[in-house]
Amino acid sequence: MAIITISRQIASYGDETAAELAKLLGYEFVDRKSLEADLIKLGVPESSLQKYDEKKPTFWASLLRDRDEYFDYLREAVYEHAQKGNTIFIGRGGFALLRGIPGCYSVRLVASEHTRVERLMNEFNWPEKKAKELMIESDTNREGFHKCFFNVVHDDPAVHHIVINTDFVDHKTAANIIKYACSQTVSAKEEEKGGEHIADLLHGQKIINHIAFDLKLPIYFLDAEVSETEIVLHGVADSASLIEQALVVANDMAKGKPVRSSISMVNEYKPYP
């Protein structure tokens, strides 16, 4: 039930490696189209996907309520797939969402600028200048996306289990390297423990999304911390009645666990423009 996340630079054989790895392992490959379809089904408008999906949001866009909607539903979609196990994610901050969870293995694929520009020129039959512009735009957007949503430097090798330079290996070799490295790193016990953790994360996220987006209760920075013994709600609200409503909803979705509130009450709190 291992989970593999692949973070990649443009033109570093990301999709090719992920698809080959899924074939080798018999895993589900959750690509961009899969997650986009999930998000739209959950209620995220296509305009939000165009604004936020692996993009660097503008300053004002980063403050809007639909940013939270995109991010919270992205988490639900990722956790929904991850709880099934035997899954490969590419991009969309998958490594950051699942970081620290036992049984999750993070891969980073890179290549030199020269190699990436050359690959883009060949793929699109473009001149060097246009290929380089696309590479720079992609790098800037992905850096901004990870900084805005996860406050993480995705290019930092220390946040991944393994980094592979595809200047020197093709996608099939990269997939075989990942297959072997993951098998030597992730134990069955870790996979089981990770599955339980992901189930708790998904449970909490469904509570958050129902309160925030289905019922539209204005509780800001809402979070639901699910443990073996209880569910704790966190966030900021401007009235006791809102907190009470959230507790009632959470109790209905708690699956028998007790629910308590750590939501702070701040009168007339309005963080969004």
Backbone hydrogen bonds in HBPLUS format (Angstrom, degrees):
<---DONOR---> <-ACCEPTOR-->    atom                        ^
c    i                          cat <-CA-CA->   ^        H-A-AA   ^      H-
h    n   atom  resd res      DA  || num        DHA   H-A  angle D-A-AA Bond
n    s   type  num  typ     dist DA aas  dist angle  dist       angle   num
A0086-ASN N   A0002-ALA O   2.98 MM  84  5.10 113.2  2.44 124.3 141.3     1
A0087-THR N   A0002-ALA O   3.34 MM  85  6.92 144.7  2.47 148.6 157.7     2
A0003-ILE N   A0103-GLY O   3.04 MM 100  6.27 163.8  2.07 155.3 156.2     3
A0105-TYR N   A0003-ILE O   2.75 MM 102  6.12 163.7  1.77 162.3 167.3     4
A0004-ILE N   A0087-THR O   2.95 MM  83  6.35 166.7  1.96 161.1 165.6     5
A0089-PHE N   A0004-ILE O   2.85 MM  85  6.33 157.1  1.91 157.0 164.8     6
A0005-THR N   A0105-TYR O   2.89 MM 100  6.26 159.7  1.93 153.0 158.9     7
A0107-VAL N   A0005-THR O   2.79 MM 102  6.00 159.3  1.83 160.9 168.1     8
A0006-ILE N   A0089-PHE O   2.78 MM  83  6.06 150.5  1.86 148.7 158.7     9
A0091-GLY N   A0006-ILE O   2.91 MM  85  6.24 163.0  1.94 158.4 162.9    10
A0007-SER N   A0107-VAL O   2.82 MM 100  6.10 172.2  1.82 159.1 160.5    11
A0109-LEU N   A0007-SER O   2.84 MM 102  6.31 156.1  1.89 155.3 163.1    12
A0009-GLN N   A0109-LEU O   3.15 MM 100  6.47 143.3  2.30 151.5 161.6    13
A0017-THR N   A0013-TYR O   2.97 MM   4  5.79 154.0  2.04 135.6 142.9    14
A0018-ALA N   A0014-GLY O   2.97 MM   4  6.16 166.1  1.99 153.7 157.9    15
A0019-ALA N   A0015-ASP O   2.93 MM   4  6.04 163.6  1.96 149.6 153.9    16
A0020-GLU N   A0016-GLU O   3.05 MM   4  6.19 158.9  2.10 143.2 149.2    17
A0021-LEU N   A0017-THR O   2.85 MM   4  6.01 157.9  1.89 151.4 157.9    18
A0022-ALA N   A0018-ALA O   2.93 MM   4  6.12 157.5  1.98 147.9 153.8    19
A0023-LYS N   A0019-ALA O   3.11 MM   4  6.33 150.7  2.19 141.3 149.0    20
A0024-LEU N   A0020-GLU O   2.94 MM   4  6.24 155.1  2.01 147.9 154.8    21
A0025-LEU N   A0021-LEU O   2.94 MM   4  6.13 160.0  1.98 154.3 158.8    22
A0026-GLY N   A0022-ALA O   2.75 MM   4  5.41 131.9  1.98 138.2 149.9    23
A0027-TYR N   A0022-ALA O   3.09 MM   5  4.71 133.6  2.31 125.6 134.3    24
A0028-GLU N   A0086-ASN O   2.99 MM  58  6.44 157.6  2.04 157.8 154.3    25
A0088-ILE N   A0028-GLU O   2.77 MM  60  6.08 154.5  1.83 168.4 175.6    26
A0030-VAL N   A0088-ILE O   2.78 MM  58  5.98 167.0  1.80 170.4 174.9    27
A0035-LEU N   A0031-ASP O   3.15 MM   4  6.48 166.7  2.16 159.2 161.5    28
A0036-GLU N   A0032-ARG O   2.90 MM   4  6.09 162.1  1.93 156.1 161.9    29
A0037-ALA N   A0033-LYS O   2.99 MM   4  6.11 160.2  2.03 145.7 150.6    30
A0038-ASP N   A0034-SER O   3.02 MM   4  6.30 152.1  2.10 143.9 152.0    31
A0039-LEU N   A0035-LEU O   2.87 MM   4  6.11 161.6  1.90 154.3 158.5    32
A0040-ILE N   A0036-GLU O   2.98 MM   4  6.20 163.6  2.01 153.4 157.4    33
A0041-LYS N   A0037-ALA O   3.01 MM   4  6.13 156.8  2.07 143.6 150.3    34
A0042-LEU N   A0038-ASP O   2.95 MM   4  6.21 142.2  2.09 143.8 154.4    35
A0043-GLY N   A0039-LEU O   3.11 MM   4  6.39 119.3  2.50 135.6 150.7    36
A0044-VAL N   A0039-LEU O   2.93 MM   5  5.41 163.3  1.96 150.6 145.0    37
A0043-GLY N   A0040-ILE O   3.07 MM   3  5.09 144.3  2.20  97.4 108.2    38
A0048-SER N   A0045-PRO O   3.00 MM   3  5.49 135.4  2.20 109.7 120.5    39
A0049-LEU N   A0045-PRO O   3.38 MM   4  6.87 149.8  2.48 143.8 152.1    40
A0050-GLN N   A0046-GLU O   2.99 MM   4  6.31 159.9  2.03 153.7 158.3    41
A0051-LYS N   A0047-SER O   3.08 MM   4  6.21 137.1  2.28 132.7 144.2    42
A0052-TYR N   A0048-SER O   2.86 MM   4  5.93 154.2  1.93 152.5 157.6    43
A0053-ASP N   A0049-LEU O   2.91 MM   4  4.98 153.7  1.98 131.7 139.7    44
A0055-LYS N   A0052-TYR O   3.16 MM   3  5.05 161.4  2.19 118.2 113.0    45
A0062-SER N   A0058-THR O   2.98 MM   4  6.14 146.7  2.09 149.5 157.4    46
A0063-LEU N   A0060-TRP O   3.04 MM   3  5.32 154.7  2.11 106.6 114.6    47
A0064-LEU N   A0061-ALA O   3.26 MM   3  5.32 157.1  2.32 103.2 109.9    48
A0067-ARG N   A0064-LEU O   3.15 MM   3  5.58 151.8  2.23 107.2 115.5    49
A0068-ASP N   A0065-ARG O   3.05 MM   3  5.46 122.1  2.40 106.2 118.5    50
A0069-GLU N   A0065-ARG O   3.20 MM   4  6.61 155.1  2.26 144.9 152.2    51
A0070-TYR N   A0066-ASP O   2.97 MM   4  6.09 163.6  2.00 141.3 144.9    52
A0071-PHE N   A0067-ARG O   2.98 MM   4  6.20 168.1  1.99 151.0 154.5    53
A0072-ASP N   A0068-ASP O   2.79 MM   4  5.86 170.4  1.80 156.1 159.0    54
A0073-TYR N   A0069-GLU O   3.06 MM   4  6.07 160.6  2.10 146.3 151.8    55
A0074-LEU N   A0070-TYR O   2.89 MM   4  5.99 143.7  2.03 142.1 153.0    56
A0075-ARG N   A0071-PHE O   3.01 MM   4  6.30 155.3  2.08 146.9 152.5    57
A0076-GLU N   A0072-ASP O   3.10 MM   4  6.40 157.8  2.15 141.0 146.9    58
A0077-ALA N   A0073-TYR O   2.92 MM   4  6.12 163.3  1.95 148.7 152.8    59
A0078-VAL N   A0074-LEU O   2.95 MM   4  6.16 163.1  1.98 153.0 157.4    60
A0079-TYR N   A0075-ARG O   2.88 MM   4  6.02 171.8  1.88 157.0 159.7    61
A0080-GLU N   A0076-GLU O   2.87 MM   4  5.96 150.9  1.95 146.6 155.0    62
A0081-HIS N   A0077-ALA O   3.23 MM   4  6.50 158.2  2.28 145.7 149.6    63
A0082-ALA N   A0078-VAL O   2.85 MM   4  6.02 165.6  1.87 154.3 159.3    64
A0083-GLN N   A0079-TYR O   2.92 MM   4  5.93 151.7  2.00 148.5 152.6    65
A0084-LYS N   A0081-HIS O   3.14 MM   3  5.72 150.4  2.24 112.9 121.0    66
A0085-GLY N   A0082-ALA O   2.93 MM   3  5.33 147.5  2.04 110.6 120.3    67
A0094-GLY N   A0091-GLY O   3.16 MM   3  6.00 162.8  2.19 123.4 127.2    68
A0096-ALA N   A0093-GLY O   2.96 MM   3  5.23 123.2  2.29 104.4 119.2    69
A0097-LEU N   A0093-GLY O   2.95 MM   4  6.23 159.5  1.99 161.1 167.6    70
A0098-LEU N   A0094-GLY O   3.06 MM   4  6.16 149.9  2.15 147.7 154.8    71
A0101-ILE N   A0098-LEU O   3.19 MM   3  5.73 162.3  2.23 135.1 135.8    72
A0104-CYS N   A0101-ILE O   3.20 MM   3  5.86 145.7  2.32 145.6 144.7    73
A0161-HIS N   A0106-SER O   2.89 MM  55  5.21 140.6  2.05 125.3 137.2    74
A0162-ILE N   A0106-SER O   3.34 MM  56  6.81 148.5  2.44 154.4 162.7    75
A0108-ARG N   A0162-ILE O   2.94 MM  54  6.33 149.3  2.04 153.2 161.7    76
A0164-ILE N   A0108-ARG O   2.86 MM  56  6.33 158.9  1.91 165.1 172.0    77
A0110-VAL N   A0164-ILE O   2.98 MM  54  6.24 165.5  2.00 157.0 158.7    78
A0166-THR N   A0110-VAL O   2.81 MM  56  6.16 158.8  1.86 174.6 167.2    79
A0116-ARG N   A0112-SER O   2.95 MM   4  6.21 164.0  1.98 155.6 160.3    80
A0117-VAL N   A0113-GLU O   2.89 MM   4  6.02 167.3  1.91 157.4 160.4    81
A0118-GLU N   A0114-HIS O   3.03 MM   4  6.16 160.5  2.07 145.8 151.6    82
A0119-ARG N   A0115-THR O   2.92 MM   4  6.15 155.7  1.98 148.8 155.3    83
A0120-LEU N   A0116-ARG O   2.96 MM   4  6.19 159.2  2.01 150.0 155.4    84
A0121-MET N   A0117-VAL O   2.91 MM   4  6.12 156.3  1.96 150.8 157.5    85
A0122-ASN N   A0118-GLU O   3.06 MM   4  6.30 156.6  2.12 145.7 151.4    86
A0123-GLU N   A0119-ARG O   2.84 MM   4  6.03 156.0  1.90 148.1 155.5    87
A0124-PHE N   A0120-LEU O   3.03 MM   4  6.04 169.6  2.04 151.7 153.4    88
A0125-ASN N   A0121-MET O   2.80 MM   4  5.15 120.1  2.16 131.8 144.5    89
A0126-TRP N   A0121-MET O   3.17 MM   5  4.67 136.5  2.36 117.7 128.4    90
A0131-ALA N   A0127-PRO O   3.18 MM   4  6.44 163.3  2.21 157.3 162.3    91
A0132-LYS N   A0128-GLU O   2.91 MM   4  6.09 158.1  1.95 154.1 160.1    92
A0133-GLU N   A0129-LYS O   3.01 MM   4  6.23 152.5  2.08 145.7 153.2    93
A0134-LEU N   A0130-LYS O   3.13 MM   4  6.40 156.5  2.18 146.8 152.0    94
A0135-MET N   A0131-ALA O   3.06 MM   4  6.32 158.0  2.11 146.9 153.0    95
A0136-ILE N   A0132-LYS O   2.98 MM   4  6.21 164.0  2.00 153.1 156.4    96
A0137-GLU N   A0133-GLU O   2.93 MM   4  6.10 162.1  1.96 149.1 154.5    97
A0138-SER N   A0134-LEU O   2.90 MM   4  6.04 163.6  1.92 151.5 155.9    98
A0139-ASP N   A0135-MET O   2.94 MM   4  6.14 164.5  1.96 151.1 155.5    99
A0140-THR N   A0136-ILE O   2.93 MM   4  6.06 160.7  1.96 149.7 155.0   100
A0141-ASN N   A0137-GLU O   2.95 MM   4  6.12 163.1  1.97 150.5 155.2   101
A0142-ARG N   A0138-SER O   2.97 MM   4  6.12 168.5  1.98 155.1 158.1   102
A0143-GLU N   A0139-ASP O   3.00 MM   4  6.09 155.2  2.07 143.4 150.6   103
A0144-GLY N   A0140-THR O   2.98 MM   4  6.16 162.5  2.01 148.3 153.2   104
A0145-PHE N   A0141-ASN O   2.81 MM   4  5.97 155.8  1.87 151.2 158.3   105
A0146-HIS N   A0142-ARG O   3.13 MM   4  6.23 169.9  2.14 146.6 148.5   106
A0147-LYS N   A0143-GLU O   3.05 MM   4  6.19 150.3  2.14 143.0 151.9   107
A0148-CYS N   A0144-GLY O   2.87 MM   4  5.93 162.5  1.90 150.1 154.5   108
A0149-PHE N   A0145-PHE O   3.04 MM   4  6.09 173.4  2.04 154.5 156.6   109
A0150-PHE N   A0146-HIS O   2.99 MM   4  5.23 144.8  2.11 124.8 135.2   110
A0151-ASN N   A0146-HIS O   2.95 MM   5  6.16 110.2  2.45 140.8 154.3   111
A0152-VAL N   A0146-HIS O   3.38 MM   6  5.78 164.2  2.41 119.4 123.9   112
A0151-ASN N   A0147-LYS O   3.12 MM   4  4.19 133.6  2.35 103.5 112.3   113
A0156-ASP N   A0153-VAL O   3.05 MM   3  5.58 166.7  2.07 118.6 122.5   114
A0159-VAL N   A0156-ASP O   3.18 MM   3  5.96 170.2  2.19 123.9 126.6   115
A0160-HIS N   A0157-PRO O   3.21 MM   3  5.59 166.0  2.23 114.8 117.9   116
A0168-PHE N   A0165-ASN O   3.33 MM   3  6.32 166.3  2.35 122.5 124.0   117
A0174-ALA N   A0170-ASP O   2.99 MM   4  6.24 163.8  2.01 155.4 160.6   118
A0175-ALA N   A0171-HIS O   2.97 MM   4  6.09 155.3  2.03 140.7 147.0   119
A0176-ASN N   A0172-LYS O   3.10 MM   4  6.35 155.3  2.16 143.8 149.8   120
A0177-ILE N   A0173-THR O   2.94 MM   4  6.22 151.7  2.03 151.1 159.2   121
A0178-ILE N   A0174-ALA O   3.01 MM   4  6.27 163.3  2.04 152.4 156.2   122
A0179-LYS N   A0175-ALA O   2.94 MM   4  6.13 161.1  1.97 148.2 153.8   123
A0180-TYR N   A0176-ASN O   3.10 MM   4  6.24 165.0  2.12 145.5 148.5   124
A0181-ALA N   A0177-ILE O   2.89 MM   4  6.07 172.0  1.90 156.3 159.1   125
A0182-CYS N   A0178-ILE O   2.88 MM   4  5.89 166.8  1.89 154.6 157.9   126
A0183-SER N   A0179-LYS O   3.17 MM   4  6.26 157.0  2.23 141.0 147.3   127
A0184-GLN N   A0180-TYR O   3.11 MM   4  6.37 137.9  2.30 146.3 157.4   128
A0185-THR N   A0182-CYS O   3.09 MM   3  5.07 152.3  2.17 101.4 110.0   129
A0186-VAL N   A0182-CYS O   2.96 MM   4  5.86 176.5  1.96 163.1 162.2   130
A0191-GLU N   A0187-SER O   3.02 MM   4  6.33 155.8  2.08 148.6 155.5   131
A0192-GLU N   A0188-ALA O   3.06 MM   4  6.31 156.9  2.11 147.2 152.3   132
A0193-LYS N   A0189-LYS O   3.03 MM   4  6.26 163.4  2.06 148.9 153.5   133
A0194-GLY N   A0190-GLU O   2.78 MM   4  5.91 159.0  1.82 151.6 157.9   134
A0195-GLY N   A0191-GLU O   2.97 MM   4  6.15 150.4  2.06 143.4 150.9   135
A0196-GLU N   A0192-GLU O   3.25 MM   4  6.58 151.7  2.34 145.3 151.4   136
A0197-HIS N   A0193-LYS O   3.11 MM   4  6.43 156.3  2.17 146.9 153.5   137
A0198-ILE N   A0194-GLY O   2.89 MM   4  6.13 162.9  1.92 155.3 159.4   138
A0199-ALA N   A0195-GLY O   3.05 MM   4  6.21 152.8  2.13 141.3 148.6   139
A0200-ASP N   A0196-GLU O   3.16 MM   4  6.47 150.4  2.25 144.1 151.1   140
A0201-LEU N   A0197-HIS O   2.98 MM   4  6.34 156.3  2.04 149.3 156.3   141
A0202-LEU N   A0198-ILE O   2.87 MM   4  6.11 160.8  1.91 154.4 159.0   142
A0203-HIS N   A0199-ALA O   3.00 MM   4  6.15 159.2  2.05 143.2 149.1   143
A0204-GLY N   A0200-ASP O   2.97 MM   4  6.19 167.4  1.99 152.8 155.6   144
A0205-GLN N   A0201-LEU O   2.90 MM   4  6.08 155.5  1.96 146.4 153.7   145
A0206-LYS N   A0202-LEU O   2.96 MM   4  6.15 155.4  2.02 152.8 157.9   146
A0207-ILE N   A0203-HIS O   3.24 MM   4  6.54 152.6  2.32 145.4 152.4   147
A0208-ILE N   A0204-GLY O   3.01 MM   4  6.32 162.2  2.04 150.9 155.5   148
A0209-ASN N   A0205-GLN O   2.91 MM   4  6.10 172.5  1.91 155.1 156.5   149
A0210-HIS N   A0206-LYS O   3.03 MM   4  6.08 153.1  2.11 141.2 148.1   150
A0211-ILE N   A0207-ILE O   3.08 MM   4  6.26 166.5  2.10 153.2 156.6   151
A0212-ALA N   A0208-ILE O   2.84 MM   4  5.96 170.9  1.85 160.8 163.9   152
A0213-PHE N   A0209-ASN O   2.89 MM   4  5.43 157.7  1.94 134.5 141.9   153
A0214-ASP N   A0209-ASN O   3.34 MM   5  6.87 144.5  2.48 145.5 153.9   154
A0215-LEU N   A0210-HIS O   2.93 MM   5  6.21 156.9  1.98 164.3 171.1   155
A0217-LEU N   A0211-ILE O   3.05 MM   6  5.94 169.0  2.07 163.1 159.8   156
A0219-ILE N   A0217-LEU O   2.75 MM   2  5.77 134.2  1.95 113.8  98.7   157
A0220-TYR N   A0236-VAL O   2.79 MM  16  5.05 144.7  1.92 162.4 154.0   158
A0236-VAL N   A0220-TYR O   2.80 MM  16  5.05 144.7  1.92 144.4 152.6   159
A0223-ASP N   A0234-HIS O   2.93 MM  11  5.01 150.6  2.02 137.2 136.3   160
A0234-HIS N   A0223-ASP O   2.80 MM  11  5.01 162.1  1.83 149.0 151.5   161
A0225-GLU N   A0232-VAL O   2.81 MM   7  5.06 165.7  1.83 156.2 153.1   162
A0232-VAL N   A0225-GLU O   2.91 MM   7  5.06 160.4  1.94 139.1 145.0   163
A0227-SER N   A0230-GLU O   2.95 MM   3  5.49 167.9  1.97 174.0 175.8   164
A0231-ILE N   A0258-PRO O   2.91 MM  27  6.27 148.0  2.01 157.6 166.1   165
A0260-ARG N   A0231-ILE O   2.98 MM  29  6.48 156.4  2.03 162.5 170.2   166
A0233-LEU N   A0260-ARG O   3.00 MM  27  6.44 161.3  2.03 157.3 162.5   167
A0262-SER N   A0233-LEU O   2.66 MM  29  5.62 156.9  1.71 159.3 166.3   168
A0264-SER N   A0235-GLY O   2.86 MM  29  6.15 159.0  1.91 154.0 146.8   169
A0237-ALA N   A0264-SER O   2.85 MM  27  6.25 161.5  1.88 165.8 172.1   170
A0266-VAL N   A0237-ALA O   2.76 MM  29  6.08 154.0  1.82 154.1 162.0   171
A0244-GLU N   A0240-ALA O   2.97 MM   4  6.25 155.6  2.03 148.3 155.2   172
A0245-GLN N   A0241-SER O   2.91 MM   4  6.16 155.8  1.97 145.9 152.3   173
A0246-ALA N   A0242-LEU O   2.98 MM   4  6.24 159.3  2.02 149.4 154.7   174
A0247-LEU N   A0243-ILE O   2.99 MM   4  6.26 152.6  2.07 146.4 153.9   175
A0248-VAL N   A0244-GLU O   3.02 MM   4  6.30 155.0  2.08 149.4 155.6   176
A0249-VAL N   A0245-GLN O   3.06 MM   4  6.36 163.7  2.09 152.6 156.2   177
A0250-ALA N   A0246-ALA O   2.88 MM   4  6.05 167.1  1.90 151.9 156.0   178
A0251-ASN N   A0247-LEU O   2.88 MM   4  5.99 156.4  1.94 146.0 152.4   179
A0252-ASP N   A0248-VAL O   3.14 MM   4  6.41 148.0  2.25 142.1 150.2   180
A0252-ASP N   A0249-VAL O   3.09 MM   3  5.18 120.0  2.46  96.4 111.2   181
A0253-MET N   A0249-VAL O   3.22 MM   4  6.57 132.5  2.46 140.4 153.0   182
A0253-MET N   A0250-ALA O   3.03 MM   3  5.10 133.5  2.26  97.3 110.4   183
A0254-ALA N   A0251-ASN O   3.32 MM   3  4.91 165.6  2.35  98.6 102.6   184
A0257-LYS N   A0254-ALA O   3.19 MM   3  5.29 169.6  2.20 111.0 113.5   185
